[in-house]
Amino acid sequence: MNAKALEDVTVLDLSHLLQGPFATQLLADLGATVIKVERPGQGDLFRSLTFNNRWLGGSESPNFLAWNRNKRSLALDLKSESAREVIYKLVERADIVVQNFRPGVLTRLGFGYEALKEINPRIIYCSGSGYGDSGPYLTRPGQDMLIQGLTGLAAATGRGDGPPVPVGAGFSDQVGAMNIVYGVLAALYWRERSGKGQHIKVNLLAGMLAHQGQEMLMAMNFNADFQRPRSGIGHPGMDAPFGVYPTQDGWVTVAMSPFSRLVGILGDDSLLAYDDPKQLFDRRDEVWEKLAALTRTWTTAALIDAMLAQDIWCGEVKTHLQAEQDPQVQHLGAISHYDHPVAGRVKVVAPAVSFSETPAAITRPAPLVGQHSREILREAGYSDAQVDALIATGAVAQTD
């Protein structure tokens, strides 16, 4: 068995929903021991939310199952005095704490960075939030779609004759998760040299601005917002042919490619009259319409083959189920599974990063609420009698 890159790292996961749990799952995939602290009974809020009102195994949320593999669950009432003692005991041996409660909540409960640093000066404490821990938006809810709207992403997406369009995935949250991971890993490396922990703060608003760096730079330095095209052009700042085009049986994408080469494939030399950078931007919707009239006469497979033969940057447009069966996806082993005690065999997306010496792996399904409470407390030094007493008071819950 190969070693794991983070096998000697313990993460106390006080996060919920998507941003924090995805980050801690990424750490768990790399071998970190992740203790997920959840409310007794209810657990993580994502356990009660799902898409299309559909539940795996009749009760398990796909949303929760997607972001919580490789973790163990400790069901703990954080408002109880007994829970405070448990958290403090776990912090003594933890390396990382990740939380994305609203700013100030955990500090009021006694679990803020300053309190935990007194117990373990080497602790790396990462706080995720929507807007940071101060400022005019402090009390606003920080949710993915709201952040997409505030940072220009939704306004730059979709057609100019329709409404702004949020991305069809939790993009802000997932970018936030990646920022947590890179911050935590950098802090771990610095701690190896300095012996000191630190407080990392990640917020969705700044994260989404950073991940639109080229769009923000363009808009700010030319003092002009992008104008969304009224056609299938795929980016508000790009000229034709960049975009999504219809075929007889689906859609294809065309990225930055020589216009004349694409025209040669489609067989209408009259379009060469547009082959000028200014024309291809100023009249891009008109160009798209003329190109789309030609692409509609091709099947997807035939057009892709013809474009690839001429080194056009192109691809098919696929649904999620079609992506699962994509030959390159299959070749990469990008889809995996785990066996869950309630949901059964669950298909999941595999870890995306390949390591030659310390491979990431899926070793545990997403846990049930409190599934590992007794096990975790035993490891922390509690006797069975002490655990029984905590369960009796309601401070701890155990799922058998």
C-alpha positions in Angstrom: 0.0 0.0 0.0 1.4 3.4 -1.0 1.8 6.1 1.6 -0.7 9.0 1.6 0.6 12.5 1.4 -1.5 13.7 4.4 -1.7 10.5 6.3 -0.3 12.1 9.5 -2.6 15.1 9.4 -5.8 15.3 11.4 -8.6 17.7 10.4 -11.5 18.8 12.6 -14.2 19.6 10.2 -16.8 22.0 11.6 -18.1 22.9 8.1 -21.4 22.3 6.4 -23.1 22.5 2.9 -20.5 22.7 0.1 -17.5 25.0 0.4 -16.0 23.6 3.6 -17.0 19.9 3.1 -15.6 19.8 -0.4 -12.3 21.2 0.9 -12.0 18.7 3.7 -13.0 15.8 1.3 -10.1 16.8 -0.9 -7.8 16.6 2.1 -9.3 13.3 3.1 -8.7 11.9 -0.4 -5.0 12.6 0.2 -5.1 10.6 3.4 -5.9 13.1 6.1 -8.0 11.9 9.0 -11.1 14.0 8.9 -13.5 14.2 11.9 -16.7 15.7 10.7 -18.6 17.3 13.6 -22.4 17.4 13.0 -25.5 18.2 14.9 -27.1 15.2 16.6 -30.1 14.0 14.6 -30.1 16.5 11.7 -26.4 16.5 10.8 -25.0 18.7 8.1 -27.7 20.8 6.4 -26.9 19.2 3.1 -28.3 15.9 4.4 -31.8 17.5 4.1 -31.3 19.1 0.6 -31.3 17.3 -2.7 -31.8 17.8 -6.4 -35.1 16.9 -8.2 -36.6 15.7 -4.8 -34.7 12.4 -5.3 -32.9 10.5 -2.5 -30.5 7.6 -2.8 -31.6 4.5 -0.8 -34.8 6.4 -0.1 -33.2 8.9 2.4 -29.7 9.8 1.5 -29.0 13.2 -0.2 -26.8 13.0 -3.3 -25.6 16.5 -2.4 -24.3 15.3 0.9 -22.8 12.1 -0.5 -20.9 14.0 -3.1 -18.8 16.0 -0.6 -18.3 13.9 2.4 -16.5 10.6 1.5 -13.4 9.5 3.5 -14.7 11.1 6.7 -15.9 10.0 10.0 -18.9 11.6 11.7 -19.0 12.8 15.3 -22.5 13.9 16.3 -22.0 16.7 18.9 -24.2 19.4 20.3 -21.8 22.4 20.1 -24.0 24.4 22.5 -23.5 22.0 25.4 -20.7 22.5 28.0 -19.7 18.8 27.5 -19.3 19.3 23.8 -16.8 22.2 24.5 -14.6 19.8 26.5 -14.8 17.3 23.7 -13.8 19.8 21.0 -10.9 21.1 23.2 -9.6 17.6 23.7 -9.7 16.9 20.0 -8.0 20.2 19.2 -5.0 19.1 21.3 -4.1 16.6 18.7 -5.6 18.2 15.6 -3.6 19.9 12.9 -6.3 21.7 11.0 -9.8 23.2 11.8 -12.1 24.1 9.0 -15.3 26.0 9.6 -17.8 28.0 7.5 -20.3 29.2 10.1 -21.4 32.8 9.8 -18.7 35.1 11.2 -18.7 35.2 15.0 -20.8 32.2 15.7 -18.0 29.8 16.7 -16.2 32.5 18.6 -19.3 33.0 20.7 -19.5 29.3 21.4 -15.8 29.2 22.5 -14.4 27.6 19.3 -12.8 30.6 17.6 -9.2 30.8 16.5 -7.9 32.6 19.6 -9.5 30.1 22.0 -8.2 27.1 20.1 -4.8 28.6 19.6 -4.4 28.7 23.4 -4.9 24.9 23.5 -2.7 24.1 20.4 -0.5 26.9 19.1 0.3 24.8 16.0 -3.3 24.7 15.0 -4.1 25.8 11.4 -7.6 27.3 11.6 -9.4 28.1 8.3 -12.6 30.2 8.3 -14.7 30.1 5.2 -17.4 32.8 4.7 -19.5 34.5 2.0 -18.0 38.0 2.4 -15.3 38.0 5.0 -15.7 38.7 8.7 -16.4 42.5 8.5 -17.9 45.0 6.2 -21.4 46.1 5.0 -22.4 42.6 3.8 -21.5 40.9 7.1 -25.0 39.9 7.9 -26.0 38.8 4.4 -26.4 35.2 3.5 -23.4 34.0 1.5 -24.7 31.5 -1.0 -23.2 30.4 -4.3 -25.8 31.9 -6.7 -25.8 35.2 -4.8 -22.0 35.4 -5.1 -22.2 34.7 -8.9 -24.6 37.5 -9.2 -22.6 40.0 -7.1 -19.2 39.3 -8.9 -20.3 39.8 -12.5 -20.2 36.1 -13.5 -24.0 35.8 -14.0 -24.1 39.1 -15.8 -21.5 37.9 -18.2 -23.1 34.5 -18.9 -26.0 33.8 -21.3 -27.4 35.6 -24.3 -27.8 39.3 -24.5 -31.5 39.0 -25.2 -32.1 37.0 -22.1 -31.5 37.3 -18.3 -28.2 36.9 -16.6 -27.4 33.1 -16.2 -25.7 31.5 -13.2 -23.3 28.7 -13.9 -25.1 25.3 -13.7 -23.0 24.1 -10.7 -22.0 25.4 -7.3 -19.0 27.2 -8.9 -18.4 29.9 -6.2 -18.5 27.3 -3.4 -16.2 24.9 -5.3 -13.7 27.7 -6.0 -13.9 28.6 -2.3 -13.1 25.0 -1.5 -10.0 25.0 -3.7 -8.9 28.3 -2.0 -9.3 26.6 1.4 -7.1 23.7 0.3 -4.3 25.7 -1.1 -4.3 28.0 2.0 -4.2 25.0 4.3 -1.5 23.2 2.4 0.6 26.4 2.3 0.1 26.9 6.1 1.1 23.3 6.7 4.4 23.8 4.8 5.1 27.1 6.6 4.4 25.3 10.0 7.0 22.7 9.1 9.6 25.5 9.0 8.3 27.8 11.7 6.5 25.6 14.1 3.6 28.0 14.1 0.0 27.6 13.2 -2.1 30.5 11.8 -5.6 31.7 10.9 -6.6 31.5 7.3 -9.7 33.4 6.0 -11.3 32.5 2.7 -14.5 34.2 1.4 -16.6 33.4 -1.7 -16.8 37.0 -2.9 -13.0 37.6 -3.2 -12.6 34.0 -4.5 -14.9 34.5 -7.4 -13.4 37.9 -8.3 -9.9 36.3 -8.3 -11.1 33.5 -10.6 -12.4 36.1 -13.1 -9.0 37.8 -13.1 -8.8 38.4 -16.9 -12.4 39.6 -17.2 -12.1 41.9 -14.2 -8.8 43.3 -15.5 -10.3 44.0 -18.9 -13.4 45.7 -17.6 -11.6 47.8 -15.0 -8.8 49.0 -17.2 -10.9 49.9 -20.1 -13.8 51.1 -17.9 -16.3 49.1 -19.9 -18.4 46.1 -19.0 -18.6 43.2 -21.4 -21.7 43.1 -23.6 -23.2 39.6 -23.8 -23.7 38.4 -27.4 -27.2 37.7 -28.7 -26.1 34.4 -30.2 -24.2 31.3 -29.2 -20.8 33.1 -28.9 -19.3 31.5 -25.9 -17.7 34.5 -24.1 -18.8 38.1 -24.0 -15.3 39.3 -24.9 -14.5 36.9 -27.7 -15.0 37.2 -31.4 -16.5 34.6 -33.8 -16.2 31.7 -34.3 -15.7 31.1 -30.5 -19.0 29.6 -29.4 -21.5 26.8 -29.3 -23.0 25.6 -32.6 -26.0 23.4 -33.5 -25.7 20.2 -35.5 -28.3 17.7 -36.8 -28.2 15.7 -33.6 -26.7 17.9 -31.0 -24.2 20.7 -30.4 -20.5 21.3 -30.8 -18.1 23.9 -29.3 -15.5 25.8 -31.3 -12.7 27.7 -29.5 -10.0 30.0 -30.8 -9.4 28.8 -34.4 -8.5 30.3 -37.8 -11.7 31.5 -39.2 -10.7 30.8 -42.8 -9.9 27.2 -41.9 -13.4 26.7 -40.4 -15.0 28.3 -43.5 -13.1 25.9 -45.7 -14.6 23.0 -43.8 -18.1 24.3 -44.0 -17.8 25.1 -47.7 -19.1 28.7 -48.0 -16.3 31.0 -49.2 -18.6 34.0 -49.1 -18.0 34.1 -45.3 -14.4 35.0 -45.9 -15.6 38.6 -46.3 -15.9 38.6 -42.5 -12.3 37.4 -42.0 -11.0 40.5 -40.1 -10.6 40.8 -36.3 -12.8 43.9 -36.1 -15.5 42.3 -38.3 -15.4 39.1 -36.4 -16.1 40.9 -33.1 -18.4 43.7 -34.2 -20.5 41.4 -36.3 -20.0 38.2 -34.3 -23.8 37.5 -33.8 -24.3 37.8 -37.6 -21.3 35.6 -38.2 -22.6 33.0 -35.7 -26.0 32.8 -37.4 -24.4 32.2 -40.8 -22.0 29.5 -39.4 -24.8 27.9 -37.4 -26.9 27.6 -40.6 -24.1 25.5 -42.0 -23.2 23.4 -38.9 -26.9 22.4 -38.7 -26.4 20.4 -41.9 -23.8 18.1 -40.3 -24.0 15.4 -37.7 -22.0 16.0 -34.6 -19.6 13.1 -35.3 -18.9 14.1 -38.9 -18.3 17.8 -38.1 -16.0 17.0 -35.2 -14.0 14.6 -37.4 -13.7 17.2 -40.1 -12.7 20.0 -37.7 -10.1 17.9 -35.8 -8.6 16.8 -39.1 -7.9 20.5 -39.8 -6.7 21.2 -36.3 -9.7 23.3 -35.3 -10.1 23.5 -31.5 -13.5 21.8 -31.0 -15.5 19.4 -29.0 -18.9 17.8 -28.5 -21.4 19.2 -26.0 -22.4 16.4 -23.6 -24.8 15.9 -20.8 -23.6 14.6 -17.4 -24.7 11.1 -18.3 -22.9 11.3 -21.7 -19.8 12.7 -20.0 -19.8 9.6 -17.7 -19.6 7.4 -20.8 -17.0 9.6 -22.6 -14.1 7.5 -23.8 -11.5 9.8 -22.4 -13.3 10.0 -19.0 -13.4 6.2 -19.0 -9.7 6.0 -19.9 -8.8 8.4 -17.1 -10.8 6.4 -14.6 -12.4 9.7 -13.6 -15.6 7.9 -12.4 -15.4 5.7 -9.3 -17.8 4.4 -6.6 -18.2 3.6 -3.0 -20.6 1.3 -1.1 -22.8 3.1 1.4 -24.7 1.3 4.2 -28.1 2.9 3.2 -27.6 4.3 -0.4 -25.9 1.1 -1.7 -23.4 1.4 -4.6 -22.9 5.2 -5.2 -21.2 6.4 -8.4 -18.9 9.4 -7.7 -16.3 11.5 -9.5 -12.8 10.2 -8.6 -10.0 12.4 -7.2 -8.8 14.6 -10.1 -5.1 14.8 -9.2 -2.7 11.9 -9.9 0.3 11.3 -7.6 3.1 8.9 -8.5 4.1 8.1 -4.9 1.1 9.1 -2.7 -2.1 8.5 -4.7 -5.4 9.9 -3.6 -8.0 7.2 -2.9 -11.6 6.7 -1.8 -11.5 4.5 1.3 -14.7 5.3 3.1 -18.3 6.2 2.0 -19.9 9.4 3.3 -20.8 8.7 6.9 -24.1 8.5 8.7 -24.8 11.1 11.3 -22.7 10.2 14.4 -21.7 6.9 12.9 -18.2 7.1 14.4 -18.9 9.1 17.6 -17.9 6.3 20.0 -14.8 5.4 18.0 -13.6 8.9 17.8 -14.1 9.6 21.5 -12.3 6.4 22.4 -9.3 7.5 20.3 -9.4 10.8 22.2 -9.1 9.0 25.5 -12.7 8.7 26.7 -13.8 5.4 28.3 -16.9 3.6 27.3 -18.6 4.8 30.5 -17.7 8.4 29.8 -19.0 8.1 26.2 -22.2 6.5 27.5 -22.6 9.5 29.9 -22.2 12.0 27.1 -24.7 10.2 25.0 -27.2 10.1 27.9 -27.0 13.9 28.3 -27.6 14.4 24.6 -24.2 16.1 24.0 -23.2 13.2 21.8 -25.2 11.0 19.5 -24.1 7.6 18.2 -25.6 5.9 15.1 -25.2 2.1 15.4 
